[in-house]
Amino acid sequence: MTPPPNSHPPRRAARPPLHRNQPETTAAADDLARRHARPEATSGVPEPAAGREYYADGRVRLLLGDALAVLRELPDGLADTVVTSPPYFWTRDYGAAGQYGLEATPQDYLDTLRAVMAQAHRVLAPHGVLWLNLADSHSQRTAIRASSHQEGLHGARGARPAWRELTRAGRTRLPAHNLINHRPVPEKSLLLLPERLLVALAEDGWLIRSKIVWAKTTCLPDPAADRPARRWEPLFLLTKSRHYSYNRAAAPRGDVWSLPASRGTGAHFASYPVDLPQRCIAASCPEDGLVLDPFSGSGTTALAAHRQNRRYLGIDLRADYHDLALDRLGLSRTPAVLRQGGGAA
């Protein structure tokens, strides 16, 4: 049962500062993260939290690094709301070492996201809400794209390179590579990645409160000729307890949201339009609360938080994506902004 409209649970008396590294206290989440962590995210001694700092002022903080590793360094109960869209499986190459979405198998991908969400569960406040946008993929002969405009898939004269050339570049996969529980998913079948992940998250203690249909009013053409064209994506609402912050007056009434697909910013592909995270934030983040996006990208969630007068904490592997986010927010990365102790708290 959720609180009455426009009501929120009492705010915590003291909020832990974003820049302080604290030990983890949730043993189950930590154990899950250790069991499913990617090797590149856990090998060696973790980098000090201060080394992650890319930008910080009184409202916005951007951290540079692997989502799982950085989340482990954040204190418990920090964020009021998490709004995120992880990279989809084997869809795009963002050109960053350790990037998500290009795991060897769909099972590896699911295990990695499960570990990230275990840390998000710990970092989320007791009254907090997670909004997760995650699309599915098919088990098929696939070549990944470098961006929404498919840079890297076209030759010098604009012609698509041959499959053999793409294979040599490591940009292709076959249905036989799509292993889940050590078994290949049959060719042409949906991998059911959102559903498989949600079942795992429910086992980890998340409450799956809603499945929202993001109905795309405009989107890129779907080339498939033997199935209906894809015109929607799921958005999941998850909580860590039965009682959580939810402003019914500010939330959309139904579970079908008709919004256009975003074409992205610059070379970065933004998976959702800014109106989508704005709706999530308005519905679930208390006034002046903190919004977290572990896959910040070009800052679509950051822009939504700014428009809703909420504070923002974003994590990403690439500094140039943080620069895109700062440009969209009208901010400049200067030494004055990066002063010690200037993190959003």
HUBEL-V427628 format. One record per residue. N is the residue number from 1. RES is the residue in one small letter. SS is DSSP state (h for helix, s for strand, l for the rest). NEAR is the number of other C-alpha atoms within 12 Angstrom. D_CENTER is the distance of its C-alpha to the mean C-alpha in Angstrom with 2 decimals. Layout:
n->{N	N}
res->{RES	RES}
ss->{SS	SS}
near->{NEAR	NEAR}
d_center->{D_CENTER	D_CENTER}
This chain:
n->{1	2	3	4	5	6	7	8	9	10	11	12	13	14	15	16	17	18	19	20	21	22	23	24	25	26	27	28	29	30	31	32	33	34	35	36	37	38	39	40	41	42	43	44	45	46	47	48	49	50	51	52	53	54	55	56	57	58	59	60	61	62	63	64	65	66	67	68	69	70	71	72	73	74	75	76	77	78	79	80	81	82	83	84	85	86	87	88	89	90	91	92	93	94	95	96	97	98	99	100	101	102	103	104	105	106	107	108	109	110	111	112	113	114	115	116	117	118	119	120	121	122	123	124	125	126	127	128	129	130	131	132	133	134	135	136	137	138	139	140	141	142	143	144	145	146	147	148	149	150	151	152	153	154	155	156	157	158	159	160	161	162	163	164	165	166	167	168	169	170	171	172	173	174	175	176	177	178	179	180	181	182	183	184	185	186	187	188	189	190	191	192	193	194	195	196	197	198	199	200	201	202	203	204	205	206	207	208	209	210	211	212	213	214	215	216	217	218	219	220	221	222	223	224	225	226	227	228	229	230	231	232	233	234	235	236	237	238	239	240	241	242	243	244	245	246	247	248	249	250	251	252	253	254	255	256	257	258	259	260	261	262	263	264	265	266	267	268	269	270	271	272	273	274	275	276	277	278	279	280	281	282	283	284	285	286	287	288	289	290	291	292	293	294	295	296	297	298	299	300	301	302	303	304	305	306	307	308	309	310	311	312	313	314	315	316	317	318	319	320	321	322	323	324	325	326	327	328	329	330	331	332	333	334	335	336	337	338	339	340	341	342	343	344	345}
res->{m	t	p	p	p	n	s	h	p	p	r	r	a	a	r	p	p	l	h	r	n	q	p	e	t	t	a	a	a	d	d	l	a	r	r	h	a	r	p	e	a	t	s	g	v	p	e	p	a	a	g	r	e	y	y	a	d	g	r	v	r	l	l	l	g	d	a	l	a	v	l	r	e	l	p	d	g	l	a	d	t	v	v	t	s	p	p	y	f	w	t	r	d	y	g	a	a	g	q	y	g	l	e	a	t	p	q	d	y	l	d	t	l	r	a	v	m	a	q	a	h	r	v	l	a	p	h	g	v	l	w	l	n	l	a	d	s	h	s	q	r	t	a	i	r	a	s	s	h	q	e	g	l	h	g	a	r	g	a	r	p	a	w	r	e	l	t	r	a	g	r	t	r	l	p	a	h	n	l	i	n	h	r	p	v	p	e	k	s	l	l	l	l	p	e	r	l	l	v	a	l	a	e	d	g	w	l	i	r	s	k	i	v	w	a	k	t	t	c	l	p	d	p	a	a	d	r	p	a	r	r	w	e	p	l	f	l	l	t	k	s	r	h	y	s	y	n	r	a	a	a	p	r	g	d	v	w	s	l	p	a	s	r	g	t	g	a	h	f	a	s	y	p	v	d	l	p	q	r	c	i	a	a	s	c	p	e	d	g	l	v	l	d	p	f	s	g	s	g	t	t	a	l	a	a	h	r	q	n	r	r	y	l	g	i	d	l	r	a	d	y	h	d	l	a	l	d	r	l	g	l	s	r	t	p	a	v	l	r	q	g	g	g	a	a}
ss->{l	l	l	l	l	l	l	l	l	l	l	l	l	l	l	l	l	l	l	l	l	l	l	l	l	l	h	h	h	h	h	h	h	h	h	h	l	l	h	h	h	h	l	l	l	l	l	l	h	h	h	h	s	s	s	s	l	l	l	s	s	s	s	s	l	l	h	h	h	h	h	h	l	l	l	l	l	l	s	s	s	s	s	s	l	l	l	l	l	l	l	s	l	l	l	l	l	l	l	l	l	l	l	l	l	h	h	h	h	h	h	h	h	h	h	h	h	h	h	h	h	h	h	s	s	s	s	s	s	s	s	s	s	l	l	l	l	s	l	l	l	s	s	l	s	l	l	l	l	l	l	l	l	s	l	l	l	l	l	s	l	l	h	h	h	h	h	h	l	l	l	s	s	l	h	h	h	l	s	s	l	l	s	s	l	l	l	l	l	s	l	l	h	h	h	h	h	h	h	h	h	h	h	l	l	l	s	s	s	s	s	s	s	s	s	s	l	l	l	l	l	l	l	l	l	l	l	l	l	l	l	s	s	s	s	s	s	s	s	l	l	l	l	l	l	l	l	l	l	l	l	l	l	l	l	s	s	s	s	l	l	l	l	l	s	l	l	s	l	l	l	l	l	h	h	h	h	h	h	h	h	h	h	h	l	l	l	l	l	s	s	s	s	l	l	l	l	l	l	h	h	h	h	h	h	h	h	l	l	l	s	s	s	s	s	s	l	l	h	h	h	h	h	h	h	h	h	h	h	l	l	l	l	l	l	l	l	l	l	l	l	l	l	l	l}
near->{11	21	19	15	18	20	23	26	25	15	24	17	6	10	21	23	23	41	34	24	24	23	17	24	19	23	16	19	32	31	20	29	34	25	19	27	34	31	18	21	29	23	12	9	10	21	21	20	27	28	18	33	36	38	39	36	30	25	31	45	43	53	44	36	39	35	45	46	38	39	48	40	34	38	30	33	34	40	46	49	49	51	51	47	39	42	38	36	39	40	34	35	33	34	24	21	17	26	33	40	37	36	31	27	30	39	30	30	36	41	33	41	42	39	36	41	46	41	45	52	49	43	46	41	38	29	36	44	48	49	45	45	39	36	33	30	32	30	30	25	24	27	33	34	30	23	25	26	20	24	24	28	29	21	14	10	9	11	12	18	22	16	20	14	17	22	18	13	17	20	28	29	31	26	27	22	28	37	25	25	15	14	15	23	26	20	20	21	18	23	33	26	36	31	22	25	35	32	19	25	34	22	18	30	23	34	27	28	26	22	24	28	27	35	23	25	19	19	24	18	13	14	10	12	9	9	13	11	15	26	23	29	34	33	37	34	36	41	37	35	23	21	24	36	42	38	27	24	16	21	23	24	13	14	21	21	29	25	24	24	28	24	23	26	27	22	24	34	34	37	43	45	34	32	27	41	45	33	36	42	49	36	36	48	46	35	27	26	38	45	54	51	48	47	46	49	46	42	51	43	48	48	38	35	44	33	24	30	22	33	39	48	53	52	43	44	35	31	28	26	36	38	31	31	42	33	20	25	24	15	26	21	26	14	13	14	24	24	18	18	20	25	31	36	29}
d_center->{27.05	25.17	26.99	29.13	27.80	26.99	27.30	25.01	25.64	27.46	25.47	25.71	28.72	27.08	23.49	22.71	22.20	18.91	20.91	22.65	21.86	22.83	23.39	21.30	23.29	21.56	23.32	21.80	18.17	19.47	21.45	18.67	16.57	19.79	20.57	17.38	16.44	16.53	19.83	18.69	16.44	19.35	22.57	24.81	24.78	21.49	21.57	22.66	20.19	22.32	21.67	17.98	19.02	18.51	19.22	20.24	22.38	23.05	20.07	17.31	16.22	14.28	14.10	14.40	13.63	11.85	8.96	11.25	14.34	13.45	12.29	15.66	17.49	16.45	18.92	18.88	18.30	17.02	14.46	15.64	12.45	8.72	7.00	3.37	3.35	3.42	6.91	9.49	12.41	15.14	14.47	14.30	15.55	14.07	17.07	15.72	17.18	15.02	12.16	9.96	11.12	14.77	15.82	19.47	19.16	16.91	17.91	16.67	13.22	13.35	14.83	12.25	9.32	12.05	12.85	9.51	9.67	13.30	12.75	10.49	13.51	15.88	14.46	14.31	17.75	20.03	19.85	16.08	13.79	10.29	9.11	7.01	7.41	8.35	11.54	14.33	16.45	20.21	22.32	24.21	25.49	22.61	22.26	18.96	18.63	18.07	16.77	17.14	20.79	21.20	22.59	23.97	24.98	28.08	31.21	33.17	34.89	31.88	32.63	30.02	30.88	32.26	30.29	32.28	31.19	27.49	28.05	29.77	26.79	24.55	22.60	23.74	23.52	25.78	25.49	27.26	24.28	22.07	22.97	21.80	23.99	26.04	27.01	26.17	24.79	27.54	27.33	26.05	24.49	20.98	19.11	17.90	14.61	13.00	16.36	16.82	13.58	14.52	18.01	16.99	14.96	18.07	20.19	18.31	19.20	16.50	18.20	16.93	18.33	17.59	16.47	16.34	17.34	15.96	19.24	19.12	22.32	22.07	20.25	21.20	24.01	23.50	26.07	26.76	30.35	30.69	28.08	26.91	24.53	20.91	20.52	17.74	14.28	13.41	11.52	12.03	13.35	13.71	15.89	17.54	21.01	23.30	23.69	20.81	20.46	20.65	22.60	24.09	25.96	22.90	20.87	21.46	24.28	23.16	20.32	20.60	19.04	20.64	18.76	18.97	16.39	15.43	17.18	15.01	16.48	18.79	17.80	14.04	12.75	10.75	9.64	10.82	13.78	13.99	16.03	13.36	11.42	15.01	16.19	13.66	14.55	18.20	18.37	16.94	16.98	20.57	22.35	21.45	18.74	15.72	12.20	9.43	6.02	5.45	4.12	6.86	8.69	11.74	11.11	10.95	9.64	12.19	14.82	14.37	14.80	17.76	19.34	19.16	20.70	18.06	17.18	13.88	12.34	9.83	9.27	9.59	12.13	14.13	16.47	17.26	13.83	14.39	17.82	16.64	14.80	18.06	20.12	18.43	19.08	22.58	22.36	24.03	23.28	26.78	28.45	29.30	25.71	24.91	27.74	27.62	26.31	24.81	21.36	20.08	21.27}
